[in-house]
Amino acid sequence: MSRLKAELGEELEAYFVEKRYELIKQVVSRVLKGRRRLTLSDLLDRVFLHRGLGIPIFLALWWALFRFTFDVSAPLSDAIDMFFGWLGDMAHDGIANPWLASFVADGICAGFGSVLVFIPPIFFLFFGLAILEDSGYLARAAFVMDRALYKLGLHGRSFIPMLLGFGCNIPGVMACRTIEREEDRILTILVNPLMSCSARLPVYVLIGGAVLGAYAAAGVYSMYILGIALAVCMALLFRRVIPYFKGRRSVFIMELPVYTRPTVRGLLRHMYERGVLFLKKAGTIIFSVMVVVWFLATHPWSATAGGEVIENSYVAMLGKALEPLVRPLGFDWRAVAALFFGFLAKEIVVETFGILLGVEEEALTSAIAQIFTPVTGLAFMAFTLIYIPCVATIGVIYRETNSVKWTVFAVVYGLLLAYAVAFVIVSVGHALGYP
């Protein structure tokens, strides 16, 4: 078999599939007389599946998706921002008990407001993804990316789980079950957390909007491209370095669906079904962690009531204890605390900043600009992308791999990679003369 494969120069499965379709083409040409009329689907496939144009078109559509997400959702996000700022002011002015006023204004209003302000971009992102999916384009994107993924160490079927990871890493990891070979499946699971899930989007929007200005959308887009690039690079590295992943890879074979015109009802249903998961998380996990962060940021109450609220708090003690580890990256103790609680859920990063900075929602962006420069802000976005997956994703990784070894490996390599990438961004930025 190995000799035959060497002579053919390709995988035997792919060779026989190709020959089978050549035979089908010959039979069809004999049965059907005359030249088949080209359809719109054929013309579109000639463009979208083109060897040279396929990947650039995919990247261009991805960029258009994020421009759409930012531009359309901005007015709605501003309205939510103003509403929660107004609620916080009402709580401060209307509640006599200072402890209760702080809990309602700085805990509930600031915490929930800092997260819910990102509902519009998340919902519009899912709306755009639904257009690409329902039209039949995403299947073509998987076909186009298969050749590149195969050469870089991933299975062609890895594209769908990785694509799902843009919504949430949990279904992305679970979708790896469709990959037959165990080594390919585990490899895809290990790199899937590098896909930028919707929970990270609020962090990108906040930091990018604060320090990147007109380049905020480009900064967010770069995080998604960085995640894809790191995933294929790590897959290639693991293939070459870890003996478990060496060996023959199975080929990717799929039937392309016909192009369809998406319906408004279908698009809205998909947008709601996926976006509502974010709302449920905001109402359960995020609220619980919000109370913990507020408590640690405002207690001990006797030591934090004199104006130095944050500096004397428990969360400041935690952040300052860990700050030396990330000082080479340009992060302060508030960034460390936000990343620490982000382990529970990535949305908590934004909420933690809202509580630690102690400002109204409309002033949060300005406050962030005081603790990050464009270089360190971009490094923080990259660190958020790469470091430890949320605790729910780690649980799913363990369940799908049934291995403590691979679960710990996913956590450790993610942390080391995040630090290395953030350090490179900061070093290169400073070397180029940026602050």
Backbone hydrogen bonds, N-H to C=O, Kabsch-Sander energy under -0.5 kcal/mol:
donor,donor_aa,acceptor,acceptor_aa,energy
5,K,1,M,-2.5
6,A,2,S,-2.2
7,E,3,R,-2.0
8,L,4,L,-2.2
9,G,5,K,-2.4
10,E,5,K,-0.7
15,Y,11,E,-2.2
16,F,12,L,-2.7
17,V,13,E,-2.2
18,E,14,A,-2.3
19,K,15,Y,-2.2
20,R,16,F,-2.2
21,Y,17,V,-2.1
22,E,18,E,-1.8
23,L,19,K,-2.1
24,I,20,R,-2.1
25,K,21,Y,-2.2
26,Q,22,E,-1.9
27,V,23,L,-2.3
28,V,24,I,-2.6
29,S,25,K,-2.1
30,R,26,Q,-1.3
31,V,27,V,-1.9
32,L,28,V,-2.9
33,K,31,V,-0.6
43,L,39,T,-1.9
44,L,40,L,-2.6
45,D,41,S,-2.3
46,R,42,D,-1.8
47,V,43,L,-0.9
47,V,44,L,-0.6
48,F,44,L,-3.2
49,L,45,D,-2.3
50,H,47,V,-1.2
54,G,50,H,-2.3
57,I,53,L,-2.4
58,F,54,G,-2.0
59,L,55,I,-2.5
60,A,56,P,-2.3
61,L,57,I,-2.6
62,W,58,F,-2.1
63,W,59,L,-2.2
64,A,60,A,-2.4
65,L,61,L,-2.0
66,F,62,W,-1.6
67,R,63,W,-2.1
68,F,64,A,-2.4
69,T,65,L,-2.2
70,F,66,F,-2.3
71,D,67,R,-2.6
72,V,68,F,-2.0
73,S,69,T,-1.2
74,A,70,F,-1.4
77,S,73,S,-2.5
78,D,74,A,-2.2
79,A,75,P,-1.8
80,I,76,L,-2.1
81,D,77,S,-2.3
82,M,78,D,-2.3
83,F,79,A,-2.0
84,F,80,I,-2.2
85,G,81,D,-1.8
86,W,82,M,-2.1
87,L,83,F,-2.1
88,G,84,F,-2.2
89,D,85,G,-2.0
90,M,86,W,-2.2
91,A,87,L,-2.2
92,H,88,G,-2.3
93,D,89,D,-2.3
94,G,90,M,-2.3
95,I,91,A,-1.6
96,A,94,G,-0.6
101,A,97,N,-2.7
102,S,98,P,-2.3
103,F,99,W,-2.1
104,V,100,L,-2.5
105,A,101,A,-2.8
106,D,102,S,-1.8
107,G,102,S,-1.2
107,G,103,F,-0.6
108,I,103,F,-2.3
109,C,104,V,-2.9
110,A,105,A,-1.7
111,G,107,G,-1.2
112,F,108,I,-2.7
113,G,109,C,-2.2
114,S,110,A,-2.0
115,V,111,G,-0.8
115,V,112,F,-0.8
116,L,112,F,-3.4
117,V,113,G,-1.5
118,F,115,V,-1.9
119,I,116,L,-1.9
122,I,118,F,-1.7
123,F,119,I,-2.8
124,F,120,P,-2.6
125,L,121,P,-1.9
126,F,122,I,-2.1
127,F,123,F,-2.0
128,G,124,F,-2.3
129,L,125,L,-2.3
130,A,126,F,-2.2
131,I,127,F,-1.6
132,L,128,G,-1.8
133,E,129,L,-2.4
134,D,130,A,-3.1
135,S,131,I,-1.6
136,G,133,E,-1.1
137,Y,132,L,-1.2
138,L,132,L,-1.6
140,R,136,G,-0.9
141,A,137,Y,-2.4
142,A,138,L,-2.2
143,F,139,A,-1.8
144,V,140,R,-2.7
145,M,141,A,-2.5
146,D,142,A,-1.2
147,R,143,F,-0.7
148,A,144,V,-0.6
149,L,145,M,-3.0
150,Y,146,D,-2.8
151,K,147,R,-1.7
152,L,148,A,-1.5
153,G,150,Y,-1.1
154,L,149,L,-2.9
158,S,155,H,-1.8
159,F,156,G,-1.4
160,I,157,R,-0.5
162,M,158,S,-2.3
163,L,159,F,-2.6
164,L,160,I,-2.5
165,G,161,P,-1.5
166,F,162,M,-0.5
166,F,163,L,-1.3
167,G,164,L,-1.5
168,C,164,L,-2.2
172,G,168,C,-1.3
173,V,169,N,-2.6
174,M,170,I,-2.2
175,A,171,P,-2.2
176,C,173,V,-1.2
177,R,174,M,-1.5
178,T,175,A,-1.7
179,I,176,C,-1.8
180,E,178,T,-0.6
185,R,181,R,-2.2
186,I,182,E,-2.7
187,L,183,E,-2.1
188,T,184,D,-2.1
189,I,185,R,-2.1
190,L,186,I,-2.2
191,V,187,L,-1.5
192,N,188,T,-1.3
194,L,191,V,-1.5
195,M,192,N,-2.4
197,C,195,M,-1.0
198,S,167,G,-1.6
200,R,197,C,-1.4
201,L,197,C,-0.6
203,V,200,R,-0.6
204,Y,200,R,-1.9
205,V,201,L,-2.8
206,L,202,P,-2.3
207,I,203,V,-2.7
208,G,204,Y,-2.7
209,G,205,V,-2.1
210,A,206,L,-1.4
211,V,207,I,-2.2
212,L,208,G,-2.4
213,G,208,G,-0.6
215,Y,212,L,-2.3
216,A,213,G,-1.6
219,G,215,Y,-2.3
220,V,216,A,-2.4
221,Y,217,A,-2.6
222,S,218,A,-2.3
223,M,219,G,-1.1
223,M,220,V,-0.6
224,Y,220,V,-1.3
225,I,221,Y,-2.1
226,L,222,S,-2.7
227,G,223,M,-2.2
228,I,224,Y,-1.9
229,A,225,I,-2.7
230,L,226,L,-2.8
231,A,227,G,-2.1
232,V,228,I,-2.1
233,C,229,A,-2.1
234,M,230,L,-2.9
235,A,231,A,-2.1
236,L,232,V,-2.2
237,L,233,C,-2.4
238,F,234,M,-3.0
239,R,235,A,-2.2
240,R,236,L,-1.6
241,V,237,L,-2.5
242,I,238,F,-2.0
245,F,242,I,-1.4
246,K,243,P,-1.4
253,I,251,V,-0.6
256,L,254,M,-0.5
260,T,135,S,-1.3
267,L,263,T,-2.5
268,L,264,V,-2.6
269,R,265,R,-2.1
270,H,266,G,-2.4
271,M,267,L,-2.4
272,Y,268,L,-2.4
273,E,269,R,-2.8
274,R,270,H,-1.9
275,G,271,M,-2.5
276,V,272,Y,-2.6
277,L,274,R,-0.7
278,F,274,R,-0.6
278,F,275,G,-0.7
279,L,275,G,-1.3
280,K,276,V,-2.5
281,K,277,L,-2.1
282,A,278,F,-2.2
283,G,279,L,-1.7
284,T,280,K,-0.8
284,T,281,K,-0.7
286,I,281,K,-2.5
288,S,284,T,-2.1
289,V,285,I,-2.5
290,M,286,I,-2.4
291,V,287,F,-1.8
292,V,288,S,-1.5
293,V,289,V,-2.9
294,W,290,M,-2.7
295,F,291,V,-2.3
296,L,292,V,-2.5
297,A,293,V,-2.0
298,T,294,W,-1.2
298,T,295,F,-0.6
299,H,295,F,-0.9
303,A,300,P,-1.0
304,T,300,P,-1.1
305,A,301,W,-0.7
307,G,304,T,-0.5
309,V,307,G,-1.3
312,N,308,E,-1.3
313,S,310,I,-1.8
314,Y,296,L,-1.0
314,Y,299,H,-2.1
315,V,296,L,-2.1
317,M,313,S,-1.6
318,L,314,Y,-2.2
319,G,315,V,-2.7
320,K,316,A,-2.8
321,A,317,M,-1.6
322,L,318,L,-1.4
323,E,319,G,-1.3
325,L,322,L,-1.4
326,V,322,L,-0.6
326,V,323,E,-1.2
327,R,323,E,-0.8
329,L,326,V,-1.5
330,G,327,R,-1.7
331,F,326,V,-1.4
336,V,332,D,-1.8
337,A,333,W,-2.3
338,A,334,R,-2.2
339,L,335,A,-2.3
340,F,336,V,-2.4
341,F,337,A,-2.2
342,G,338,A,-1.4
343,F,339,L,-0.5
343,F,340,F,-1.0
344,L,341,F,-1.5
345,A,341,F,-0.9
348,I,345,A,-2.0
349,V,346,K,-1.5
350,V,347,E,-0.6
351,E,347,E,-1.5
352,T,348,I,-3.0
353,F,349,V,-1.8
354,G,350,V,-2.1
355,I,351,E,-1.9
356,L,352,T,-3.0
357,L,353,F,-2.6
358,G,354,G,-0.6
359,V,354,G,-0.7
363,A,360,E,-1.4
364,L,360,E,-0.5
364,L,361,E,-1.2
367,A,363,A,-2.0
368,I,364,L,-2.4
369,A,365,T,-1.8
370,Q,367,A,-1.0
371,I,368,I,-1.4
372,F,368,I,-1.3
377,G,373,T,-3.0
378,L,374,P,-1.9
379,A,375,V,-2.2
380,F,376,T,-2.3
381,M,377,G,-2.2
382,A,378,L,-2.1
383,F,379,A,-2.4
384,T,380,F,-2.5
385,L,381,M,-1.9
386,I,382,A,-1.9
387,Y,383,F,-2.7
391,V,343,F,-1.5
394,I,390,C,-2.1
395,G,391,V,-1.9
396,V,392,A,-1.9
397,I,393,T,-2.6
398,Y,394,I,-2.1
399,R,395,G,-2.0
400,E,396,V,-2.8
401,T,397,I,-2.2
402,N,398,Y,-2.4
407,T,403,S,-1.4
408,V,404,V,-2.8
409,F,405,K,-2.2
410,A,406,W,-2.1
411,V,407,T,-1.6
412,V,408,V,-2.7
413,Y,409,F,-2.6
414,G,410,A,-1.2
415,L,411,V,-1.8
416,L,412,V,-2.3
417,L,413,Y,-2.5
418,A,414,G,-2.3
419,Y,415,L,-2.2
420,A,416,L,-2.3
421,V,417,L,-2.7
422,A,418,A,-2.4
423,F,419,Y,-2.3
424,V,420,A,-2.1
425,I,421,V,-2.3
426,V,422,A,-2.3
427,S,423,F,-2.6
428,V,424,V,-2.9
429,G,425,I,-2.4
430,H,426,V,-2.5
431,A,427,S,-2.3
432,L,428,V,-1.7
433,G,430,H,-1.2
434,Y,429,G,-2.5
